[in-house]
Amino acid sequence: MQFRNFKMVGYVIYGRGSFNQLEQILEPRREDSLPMIFLVDHFFKDKELVRNIPAKGKDKIIFADVTYEPKTTYVDSIAAELKEDFGMVSGIIGIGGGSTLDLAKAVSLMMRNPGSSADYQGWDLVQVPGVYKAGIPTLSGTGAEVSRTTVLTGPTKKLGMNSDYTPFDQILLDPELTANSPKDQRFYTGMDCYIHCIESLQGTFLNEFSKSYGEKALQLCREVFLEKDSWNDESDDKLMMASYAGGMSIAYSQVGVAHAVSYGLSYLLGTKHGIGNCIVFNHLEEYYPEGVREFKKMVEQSGIYIPKGICAGLTEEQFDKMINVSLGMKPLWENALGKEWEKIMTRERLKDLYQKL
């Protein structure tokens, strides 16, 4: 039997106020006169967080447009601009939600790998390490801070750059940075963690490694979204660690039906990952009955609206595009339904599911 030998994040710092140590963390990573590049979610433009970024000299702050999830063309354009302006950089520092963190990982890789990021959408296609990269989440739930993938929408598919060179060299987990997140966004992103824990813990790839992390992440999600009447600092602390543990659970496992279906939504409609998972999971009683019941309690208790009817009026060609993207996520389907998954999840059955959304 061949066991998987996976790459983890190099260094982790956790704690309220740890963002204030960013300068001393980055200092040893600076190479000669090469700048550090801070890729920051555009949500923070003109906000206090930006004033606390330790940029100096030739360092550059780029406000990343994450209105939609990262596209390979956007990754390539940022990398090309940086090469033109500086030749090379000391590192890429991603500050934001999952899309910003994925963007930072991808740009780091494309600073040293030839061609387009679309060439590396798949498993273990990246052959050259990128420049130094650090991830600082300002939303909790995606697990992007510990993932070995960076999910990108390319010309023909939505698929990650999955490789041992993708994980961050450093992550900084400061729950204070998540305190002012919009309520809906915080919920949708938190549910990304909850849903991938449910999918991992009920998947065919389950093992004690992923189970240990997944059960802890699930417990923390329940404490945050079911056992508390109001949001507080402790909620931020717990959800940040749920995100970390949930991401570690997936490292030795996989997600399932909700993620596989939501990839199709994102590719065709531009639906953001967290809300897309919620839209899909809301209709998956057949696959995750207990999880969906609990999810609906969380939705009700949090007073969140889950959009409906987003696939109404789509053409046959559009349904086909979504189905093709979704069925391309083979490891996810195998984890959810077993090795014979293609006999279970037919194109017709998947189309019926999309029509309910």
Buried (B, 14 or more C-beta within 10 A) or exposed (E): EEEEEEEEBEEBBBEBEBBEBBEEBBEEBBEEEBBBBBBBBEBBEEEEBBEEBBBEEBBBBBBBEBEBBBBBBBBBEBBEEBEEEBEEBBBBBBBBBBBBBBBBBBBBBBBBBEEBBBBBBEBEEBEEBBBBBBBBBBBBBBBBBBBBBBBBBBEEBBBBBBBEBBBBBBBBBBBBBBBEBEEBBBBBBBBBBBBBBBBBBBBBBBEEBBBBBBBBBBBBBBBBBEEEEEBEEEBBBBBBBBBBBBBBBBBBBBBBBBBBBBBBBBBBBEBBBBBBBBBBBBBBBEBBEEBBEBBBEBBEEBEBEBEEEBBEEBEEEBBBBBBBBBBBBEBBBBBBBEEEBEEEBEBEEBBEBBEEB
